[in-house]
Amino acid sequence: MKLGLGSYAFRWSIGIKDKQPATPMTAMEVLEIAHGHGLSVVQYADNLPLDRLSADEHLALKARADAYGMTLELGTQSFNADELARYIPIGQRIGSNILRVALDAEDALIPVPDLAAQLRELLPDGKAAGLRFAIENHFNYPSPRMVQLLDAVADDALGVCLDVANSICAGEWPMETVRMLAPYAINLHFKDYQITPDPYGVGFRIHGTPLGEGRAELAEVLDALSHCDPDMSVILEHWLPHSDDMEATRALEHDWLDRTVAAAKRMVAGR
C-alpha cells in the first residue's frame, strides 16, 4: 500500500468557509510536507481545488512530484458532470490515476439509473486519460445505495474511495461500511475517531483523533482490503476540530500529522 497525504489533513491551514488564514497553504506546500514525511502520494480534494490553478501550475506540481518519485491524485465534492469533465484533463496533466468524487445528500436524490447513465458517459474520456473514478462514501450517501450505483455501472473504471468513518453520519458503523464497500475499493481514506459523552449528559459527540488513538478498527479495515492492488493509495486525513485560537489549531494540524504518519507506517508495514 502507498501512503499518501490528503489535503483535508490541513483543513484549517488551507482555509474553509469563514475560517480563512491570512496566507492559505498552497498545493505546492502540501506536496512539500508530504515529501518531508516520506509519503508517496498527495490527493488534492475539493478544499484545495486544482481547477483554480493554471495549466503551468499543474505541470509544475507534476514536475516536483516526479522529482520526488511521488504521484498526485485529485478530487471533487458532489456529482457535477460538467465539473468532472473539466477535471479529466487536469488529472491527465498531473499524472493522476484517481479522480475521487464525494457523493452526499443531494446526490442521493438523483435516481440511481440516472446517475449511473451520467457516469457511463464520462468513463470513456476518463479511461483515455488514465483515470479511474473513485466514489467516496460521504456523510449522507448510504453505502447500500452506492453498491446499487456501482453494480448499475459495472465498469472497472468506477470504484470506491473508502472512507473509514464518514458513513457513521449515514447510520452505519465503520466495519458495516467496510464490509459493503471493500469489494469495490480502489482508494482508502484512513482516519480515526473517538466518541465522548457530553459533560452534562446530553448525548455524546464524535470527533477526530490522530490515527491509532481512537476507536476505529484500523487493522480490521486493512485486513478487509487485502485483496486490493498492492499499489493502492492509502490517504491520511483527520477530523481535527477548530478552537478559538486558530493559529494554535493550525499548528496542531502538523502535530496530528506527525502522529498519524508514524502510526500509519507501523500499520501498513509488510502489507
Secondary structure as GFF3:
##gff-version 3
##sequence-region A 1 271
A	DSSP	beta_strand	2	6	.	.	.	ID=ss1
A	DSSP	three_ten_helix	7	10	.	.	.	ID=ss2
A	DSSP	alpha_helix	11	14	.	.	.	ID=ss3
A	DSSP	alpha_helix	27	36	.	.	.	ID=ss4
A	DSSP	beta_strand	41	44	.	.	.	ID=ss5
A	DSSP	three_ten_helix	50	52	.	.	.	ID=ss6
A	DSSP	alpha_helix	55	68	.	.	.	ID=ss7
A	DSSP	beta_strand	71	77	.	.	.	ID=ss8
A	DSSP	alpha_helix	81	94	.	.	.	ID=ss9
A	DSSP	beta_strand	98	103	.	.	.	ID=ss10
A	DSSP	alpha_helix	105	108	.	.	.	ID=ss11
A	DSSP	alpha_helix	112	128	.	.	.	ID=ss12
A	DSSP	beta_strand	132	137	.	.	.	ID=ss13
A	DSSP	alpha_helix	143	153	.	.	.	ID=ss14
A	DSSP	beta_strand	158	163	.	.	.	ID=ss15
A	DSSP	three_ten_helix	166	170	.	.	.	ID=ss16
A	DSSP	alpha_helix	174	181	.	.	.	ID=ss17
A	DSSP	three_ten_helix	182	184	.	.	.	ID=ss18
A	DSSP	beta_strand	185	190	.	.	.	ID=ss19
A	DSSP	beta_strand	192	197	.	.	.	ID=ss20
A	DSSP	beta_strand	204	209	.	.	.	ID=ss21
A	DSSP	alpha_helix	218	224	.	.	.	ID=ss22
A	DSSP	beta_strand	233	236	.	.	.	ID=ss23
A	DSSP	alpha_helix	246	268	.	.	.	ID=ss24
###
